[in-house]
Amino acid sequence: MNKPAATDGPVSPVLSGWFDSHCHFDFPVFAQNRQAVWQHCESLGLTGLIVPGISCEQGKQLASFCQGRPWWFALGLHPFFIDQHTMDDLDWLERALVTSDCVAVGEFGLHRVRQMDPAIRLRQRRLFDAQLQLAQQYRLPVILHGVGAHDEIILALRQTRFDQGGVIHAFSGSEQQARQYLDLGFRLGLGGLLLRPNAHRLRRTVQQLPLDAWLLETDAPDMAPAVVASATNSPVFLPLIGVALARLKRVTPATVRAAQAARIGQIFRRSTDLSI
């Protein structure tokens, strides 16, 4: 079954300004002032964002949440919330991928920690493999979460010959791992971690890789940049990350914005003349 053409969905953002490629803008922390926050974003030049899926229950609300706004959404089962998922949720996900206007499968992946319960490790991997297969089947890019698991994810992508591309969210791995992801057709999510004083390896990796390797994101409300006083992250901080990237690459912020617009359209296969 092929994914049908998009019909009534979110307003297509104008891909010429700043774009937050990973923002949990539907989380309750934004409930009281979401419209004011977005107006502030627009005043700073943001033209759109992507809201990732994390669970079946949350994902069922994303189409209506983004309706009529320049916000896209993805659908997925996040490994950190493994206790909330059942294998039956994969049936919901497949139906939703066919019938909704989601732009990607995600956020999903592997979240590995020390002394991890083997049963949880196995459940994570089963859900990871299943979602990767669905993305390949329905020809959708993916938004991948990888903590302590980059080598495992890279091997899985190679073994399955996954060729739809996507984004490695909040990348903080090595330059070698970064280049392997790029060779597989992925881009690397870059957020507030770039602004941490001790993020020396990440900044070296950013300097070594081309500008179009990176995709800006905030991961709001989590991972607030160290240079801001707020404990809650917000998409309003996205331009700060963009300016920091411009300085590292010795280009203008306008050059970064243009590169981001091109990458967003390419990865998620959307353009300014597509009503989604």
C-alpha positions as CSV (number, residue, x, y, z in Angstrom):
1,M,0.0,0.0,0.0
2,N,1.4,3.4,-0.9
3,K,1.0,6.5,1.2
4,P,-1.7,8.7,-0.3
5,A,-1.2,12.2,-1.4
6,A,-1.6,14.7,1.4
7,T,-4.8,16.6,1.6
8,D,-6.0,18.5,4.7
9,G,-3.1,18.9,7.0
10,P,-0.8,21.5,8.5
11,V,-0.1,24.8,6.7
12,S,3.1,24.4,4.7
13,P,5.8,26.6,6.2
14,V,7.8,28.9,4.0
15,L,11.2,27.2,3.9
16,S,13.3,30.4,3.9
17,G,13.6,31.3,7.6
18,W,14.8,29.4,10.7
19,F,13.2,26.0,11.1
20,D,13.2,23.8,14.2
21,S,13.5,20.3,13.0
22,H,12.8,18.7,16.4
23,C,10.5,20.4,19.0
24,H,8.1,18.8,21.4
25,F,5.8,21.8,21.1
26,D,2.8,19.8,22.1
27,F,4.1,19.0,25.6
28,P,2.0,20.4,28.5
29,V,4.7,22.9,29.6
30,F,3.7,25.0,26.6
31,A,-0.1,24.8,27.1
32,Q,-0.4,28.2,28.9
33,N,1.5,30.3,26.5
34,R,2.0,28.3,23.3
35,Q,0.5,31.0,21.0
36,A,2.6,33.7,22.5
37,V,5.8,31.6,22.2
38,W,5.1,30.9,18.6
39,Q,4.4,34.6,17.9
40,H,7.8,35.3,19.5
41,C,9.3,32.6,17.2
42,E,7.9,34.2,14.2
43,S,9.2,37.6,15.2
44,L,12.7,36.0,15.2
45,G,12.3,34.6,11.8
46,L,11.1,31.0,12.5
47,T,8.8,29.7,9.8
48,G,8.1,26.2,10.9
49,L,8.9,23.2,13.1
50,I,8.5,19.5,13.4
51,V,6.7,17.9,16.3
52,P,8.0,14.3,16.8
53,G,5.9,11.4,17.9
54,I,6.8,9.6,21.1
55,S,3.8,7.2,21.7
56,C,0.5,5.9,20.3
57,E,-1.6,8.0,22.7
58,Q,0.3,11.2,21.9
59,G,0.6,10.5,18.2
60,K,-3.1,10.3,17.8
61,Q,-3.4,14.0,18.7
62,L,-0.7,15.4,16.4
63,A,-2.6,15.8,13.2
64,S,-5.2,18.0,14.9
65,F,-2.5,19.8,16.9
66,C,-0.7,20.8,13.8
67,Q,-3.8,21.5,11.7
68,G,-3.8,25.0,10.2
69,R,-0.3,25.8,11.5
70,P,3.1,25.7,9.9
71,W,4.1,22.8,12.0
72,W,4.8,19.3,10.7
73,F,4.6,16.1,12.7
74,A,6.2,12.7,12.7
75,L,4.9,9.5,14.3
76,G,6.8,7.0,16.3
77,L,7.4,5.0,19.5
78,H,10.2,6.5,21.5
79,P,12.5,4.0,23.3
80,F,12.7,6.1,26.5
81,F,9.0,5.4,27.0
82,I,9.2,1.7,26.3
83,D,6.8,0.9,29.2
84,Q,4.1,2.8,27.4
85,H,4.3,0.8,24.2
86,T,2.9,-2.6,23.2
87,M,3.5,-4.5,20.0
88,D,-0.1,-3.7,19.0
89,D,0.9,-0.1,18.8
90,L,2.8,-1.0,15.6
91,D,-0.5,-1.8,14.0
92,W,-1.8,1.7,14.9
93,L,1.5,3.2,13.6
94,E,1.2,1.5,10.3
95,R,-2.4,2.6,9.8
96,A,-1.4,6.2,10.8
97,L,1.5,6.3,8.4
98,V,-0.9,5.4,5.5
99,T,-3.7,7.8,6.5
100,S,-2.0,10.8,8.0
101,D,0.2,13.6,6.7
102,C,3.2,12.8,8.8
103,V,6.5,13.7,7.3
104,A,8.6,11.0,9.0
105,V,8.7,8.0,11.2
106,G,10.0,9.0,14.6
107,E,11.1,9.7,17.1
108,F,12.3,6.1,17.6
109,G,15.6,4.4,18.1
110,L,17.7,2.8,20.9
111,H,18.4,4.2,24.3
112,R,21.1,2.1,25.9
113,V,22.4,2.5,29.5
114,R,24.6,0.5,31.7
115,Q,23.1,-2.4,33.7
116,M,20.1,-2.4,31.4
117,D,17.5,-5.1,31.8
118,P,18.0,-7.5,28.9
119,A,14.2,-7.7,28.4
120,I,14.0,-4.0,27.9
121,R,17.0,-4.0,25.6
122,L,15.2,-6.7,23.5
123,R,11.9,-4.8,23.4
124,Q,13.6,-1.7,22.3
125,R,15.4,-3.5,19.5
126,R,12.2,-5.2,18.3
127,L,10.3,-1.9,18.2
128,F,13.3,-0.3,16.4
129,D,13.5,-2.9,13.8
130,A,9.8,-2.9,13.2
131,Q,9.6,0.9,12.8
132,L,12.6,0.9,10.5
133,Q,10.9,-1.6,8.3
134,L,7.7,0.4,8.2
135,A,9.6,3.5,7.2
136,Q,11.3,1.6,4.4
137,Q,8.0,0.1,3.3
138,Y,6.2,3.4,3.1
139,R,9.2,5.3,1.8
140,L,9.4,7.8,4.7
141,P,12.5,9.3,6.3
142,V,13.2,8.6,10.0
143,I,14.0,10.7,13.0
144,L,16.3,8.5,15.1
145,H,17.1,8.7,18.8
146,G,20.4,7.1,19.7
147,V,21.9,7.1,23.2
148,G,24.8,4.7,23.7
149,A,23.9,3.0,20.5
150,H,25.3,4.7,17.4
151,D,27.4,1.7,16.3
152,E,24.4,-0.6,16.8
153,I,22.2,1.7,14.8
154,I,24.7,2.2,12.0
155,L,25.0,-1.6,11.7
156,A,21.3,-2.1,11.6
157,L,20.9,0.6,8.9
158,R,23.5,-1.2,6.8
159,Q,22.2,-4.6,7.3
160,T,18.6,-3.6,6.3
161,R,19.9,-1.5,3.4
162,F,17.7,1.3,4.6
163,D,17.7,4.0,1.9
164,Q,15.1,6.6,3.0
165,G,17.4,8.8,5.0
166,G,16.5,11.1,7.8
167,V,18.0,12.7,10.9
168,I,20.0,11.5,13.8
169,H,18.5,13.5,16.6
170,A,20.8,15.3,19.1
171,F,23.9,13.8,17.6
172,S,26.9,13.7,20.0
173,G,28.9,10.8,18.7
174,S,32.3,10.7,17.1
175,E,33.4,12.2,13.8
176,Q,33.8,8.7,12.4
177,Q,30.2,7.8,13.4
178,A,29.0,11.1,11.9
179,R,30.7,10.3,8.6
180,Q,29.1,6.9,8.5
181,Y,25.7,8.4,9.0
182,L,26.3,10.8,6.2
183,D,27.4,8.0,3.9
184,L,24.0,6.3,4.7
185,G,22.1,9.4,3.6
186,F,21.4,11.0,7.0
187,R,21.8,14.4,8.5
188,L,22.8,15.2,12.1
189,G,20.6,17.0,14.5
190,L,22.4,19.9,16.2
191,G,20.9,21.7,19.2
192,G,21.7,23.4,22.5
193,L,24.5,21.0,23.3
194,L,26.6,23.0,20.8
195,L,26.5,26.0,23.2
196,R,27.8,24.1,26.3
197,P,31.3,25.2,27.4
198,N,32.6,21.6,27.5
199,A,31.2,20.4,24.2
200,H,34.7,20.5,22.6
201,R,34.4,17.2,20.7
202,L,31.1,18.2,19.1
203,R,32.4,21.6,18.0
204,R,35.5,19.9,16.5
205,T,33.2,17.6,14.6
206,V,31.0,20.5,13.4
207,Q,34.1,22.2,12.1
208,Q,35.3,19.1,10.3
209,L,32.0,18.3,8.5
210,P,30.3,20.3,5.8
211,L,27.6,22.7,6.7
212,D,24.9,20.6,5.0
213,A,25.7,17.7,7.4
214,W,23.7,19.5,10.2
215,L,20.1,20.1,10.9
216,L,19.2,22.6,13.6
217,E,16.8,21.6,16.4
218,T,16.0,22.6,20.0
219,D,14.4,19.4,21.4
220,A,12.3,21.9,23.5
221,P,11.3,21.8,26.3
222,D,14.4,19.6,27.1
223,M,18.1,20.5,26.6
224,A,17.9,24.2,27.2
225,P,21.1,25.9,25.9
226,A,23.6,26.7,28.7
227,V,23.8,30.3,27.7
228,V,20.1,31.1,28.6
229,A,18.7,31.5,32.1
230,S,15.6,29.5,31.5
231,A,15.5,25.9,32.7
232,T,12.8,25.2,30.1
233,N,14.0,25.0,26.5
234,S,12.0,26.8,23.8
235,P,12.0,27.0,20.0
236,V,12.7,30.7,20.4
237,F,16.3,29.7,21.1
238,L,16.7,28.1,17.7
239,P,18.4,31.2,16.1
240,L,21.0,31.1,18.9
241,I,22.1,27.7,17.7
242,G,22.0,28.9,14.1
243,V,24.3,31.8,14.9
244,A,26.7,29.6,16.8
245,L,26.9,27.2,13.8
246,A,27.5,30.1,11.5
247,R,30.4,31.3,13.6
248,L,32.0,27.8,13.7
249,K,31.7,27.4,10.0
250,R,32.8,31.0,9.3
251,V,29.7,31.9,7.3
252,T,26.8,34.3,7.8
253,P,23.6,33.3,9.6
254,A,21.8,33.9,6.3
255,T,24.0,31.2,4.7
256,V,23.0,28.8,7.5
257,R,19.3,29.6,7.1
258,A,19.5,28.9,3.4
259,A,21.3,25.7,3.9
260,Q,18.7,24.6,6.5
261,A,15.8,25.4,4.2
262,A,17.4,23.3,1.4
263,R,18.1,20.3,3.8
264,I,14.6,20.4,5.3
265,G,12.9,20.3,1.9
266,Q,15.3,17.5,0.7
267,I,15.1,15.3,3.8
268,F,11.3,15.5,4.4
269,R,10.5,15.9,0.7
270,R,8.4,19.0,1.1
271,S,8.5,22.3,-0.7
272,T,7.0,25.7,-0.3
273,D,4.4,25.0,-3.0
274,L,3.2,21.8,-1.3
275,S,0.1,22.2,0.8
276,I,0.4,19.5,3.5
